[in-house]
Amino acid sequence: MLLGRVIGSVVPAVVYEGLTGVAMLLVQPLDQQGEPRGEPLVAADATRMAGPGELVYYEGGREAAMALDPWFVPIDHAILGIVDTHHVEGGAGGGGAR
């Protein structure tokens, strides 16, 4: 699992059949210290509860496609949960908005 922060949303013009009602959110990947890492990505919100500013954990690839019902919809990343708090031994930690 990977950590990221929701920084926005994406409104698609056309939605694949299995993705109706699933929010597409813009997520900034974070490193272990909670600092931005790499380019933002689009993730399907399997929780249907995440929103801008929240710390989330997500998955990519085949595991992401298995997070939604029906399975194997065409997505590269899926948000699996919302993080209340996290702690890194000897490093900076941070919490989510919940």
VENUR-V453108 format. One record per residue. N is the residue number from 1. RES is the residue in three letters. SS is DSSP state (alpha for helix, beta for strand, coil for the rest). PSI is psi in whole degrees, 0 to 359 (NA if undefined). D_LAST is the distance of its C-alpha to the last C-alpha in whole Angstrom. Layout:
# VENUR-V453108
n:N res:RES ss:SS psi:PSI d_last:D_LAST
n:N res:RES ss:SS psi:PSI d_last:D_LAST
This chain:
# VENUR-V453108
n:1 res:MET ss:coil psi:152 d_last:19
n:2 res:LEU ss:beta psi:152 d_last:18
n:3 res:LEU ss:beta psi:144 d_last:15
n:4 res:GLY ss:beta psi:168 d_last:15
n:5 res:ARG ss:beta psi:133 d_last:13
n:6 res:VAL ss:beta psi:124 d_last:13
n:7 res:ILE ss:beta psi:0 d_last:15
n:8 res:GLY ss:beta psi:187 d_last:17
n:9 res:SER ss:beta psi:162 d_last:18
n:10 res:VAL ss:beta psi:132 d_last:22
n:11 res:VAL ss:coil psi:106 d_last:24
n:12 res:PRO ss:coil psi:149 d_last:27
n:13 res:ALA ss:coil psi:328 d_last:30
n:14 res:VAL ss:coil psi:137 d_last:31
n:15 res:VAL ss:coil psi:129 d_last:29
n:16 res:TYR ss:coil psi:148 d_last:30
n:17 res:GLU ss:alpha psi:314 d_last:31
n:18 res:GLY ss:alpha psi:357 d_last:28
n:19 res:LEU ss:alpha psi:10 d_last:26
n:20 res:THR ss:coil psi:128 d_last:26
n:21 res:GLY ss:coil psi:0 d_last:23
n:22 res:VAL ss:coil psi:121 d_last:21
n:23 res:ALA ss:coil psi:140 d_last:19
n:24 res:MET ss:beta psi:119 d_last:20
n:25 res:LEU ss:beta psi:148 d_last:17
n:26 res:LEU ss:beta psi:122 d_last:18
n:27 res:VAL ss:beta psi:131 d_last:17
n:28 res:GLN ss:beta psi:114 d_last:18
n:29 res:PRO ss:beta psi:146 d_last:19
n:30 res:LEU ss:beta psi:150 d_last:18
n:31 res:ASP ss:coil psi:187 d_last:20
n:32 res:GLN ss:coil psi:337 d_last:20
n:33 res:GLN ss:coil psi:2 d_last:19
n:34 res:GLY ss:coil psi:13 d_last:17
n:35 res:GLU ss:coil psi:148 d_last:19
n:36 res:PRO ss:beta psi:139 d_last:20
n:37 res:ARG ss:coil psi:116 d_last:22
n:38 res:GLY ss:coil psi:192 d_last:25
n:39 res:GLU ss:coil psi:149 d_last:25
n:40 res:PRO ss:coil psi:155 d_last:22
n:41 res:LEU ss:beta psi:164 d_last:22
n:42 res:VAL ss:beta psi:131 d_last:21
n:43 res:ALA ss:beta psi:139 d_last:19
n:44 res:ALA ss:beta psi:134 d_last:19
n:45 res:ASP ss:beta psi:94 d_last:16
n:46 res:ALA ss:coil psi:340 d_last:17
n:47 res:THR ss:coil psi:334 d_last:14
n:48 res:ARG ss:coil psi:27 d_last:15
n:49 res:MET ss:coil psi:349 d_last:11
n:50 res:ALA ss:coil psi:156 d_last:10
n:51 res:GLY ss:coil psi:174 d_last:10
n:52 res:PRO ss:coil psi:135 d_last:12
n:53 res:GLY ss:coil psi:348 d_last:10
n:54 res:GLU ss:coil psi:145 d_last:7
n:55 res:LEU ss:beta psi:128 d_last:9
n:56 res:VAL ss:beta psi:161 d_last:10
n:57 res:TYR ss:beta psi:144 d_last:14
n:58 res:TYR ss:beta psi:169 d_last:17
n:59 res:GLU ss:beta psi:157 d_last:20
n:60 res:GLY ss:beta psi:168 d_last:23
n:61 res:GLY ss:coil psi:214 d_last:27
n:62 res:ARG ss:alpha psi:321 d_last:28
n:63 res:GLU ss:alpha psi:325 d_last:25
n:64 res:ALA ss:alpha psi:318 d_last:23
n:65 res:ALA ss:alpha psi:340 d_last:26
n:66 res:MET ss:coil psi:354 d_last:25
n:67 res:ALA ss:coil psi:343 d_last:22
n:68 res:LEU ss:coil psi:163 d_last:23
n:69 res:ASP ss:coil psi:114 d_last:25
n:70 res:PRO ss:coil psi:159 d_last:28
n:71 res:TRP ss:coil psi:162 d_last:28
n:72 res:PHE ss:coil psi:41 d_last:29
n:73 res:VAL ss:coil psi:158 d_last:28
n:74 res:PRO ss:coil psi:82 d_last:29
n:75 res:ILE ss:coil psi:154 d_last:26
n:76 res:ASP ss:coil psi:331 d_last:26
n:77 res:HIS ss:beta psi:147 d_last:22
n:78 res:ALA ss:beta psi:136 d_last:19
n:79 res:ILE ss:beta psi:125 d_last:15
n:80 res:LEU ss:beta psi:337 d_last:15
n:81 res:GLY ss:beta psi:167 d_last:12
n:82 res:ILE ss:beta psi:132 d_last:8
n:83 res:VAL ss:coil psi:127 d_last:8
n:84 res:ASP ss:coil psi:306 d_last:6
n:85 res:THR ss:beta psi:161 d_last:9
n:86 res:HIS ss:beta psi:157 d_last:12
n:87 res:HIS ss:coil psi:135 d_last:15
n:88 res:VAL ss:coil psi:122 d_last:19
n:89 res:GLU ss:coil psi:126 d_last:22
n:90 res:GLY ss:coil psi:9 d_last:24
n:91 res:GLY ss:coil psi:183 d_last:21
n:92 res:ALA ss:coil psi:147 d_last:19
n:93 res:GLY ss:coil psi:183 d_last:15
n:94 res:GLY ss:beta psi:167 d_last:12
n:95 res:GLY ss:beta psi:170 d_last:8
n:96 res:GLY ss:coil psi:187 d_last:6
n:97 res:ALA ss:coil psi:356 d_last:4
n:98 res:ARG ss:coil psi:NA d_last:0
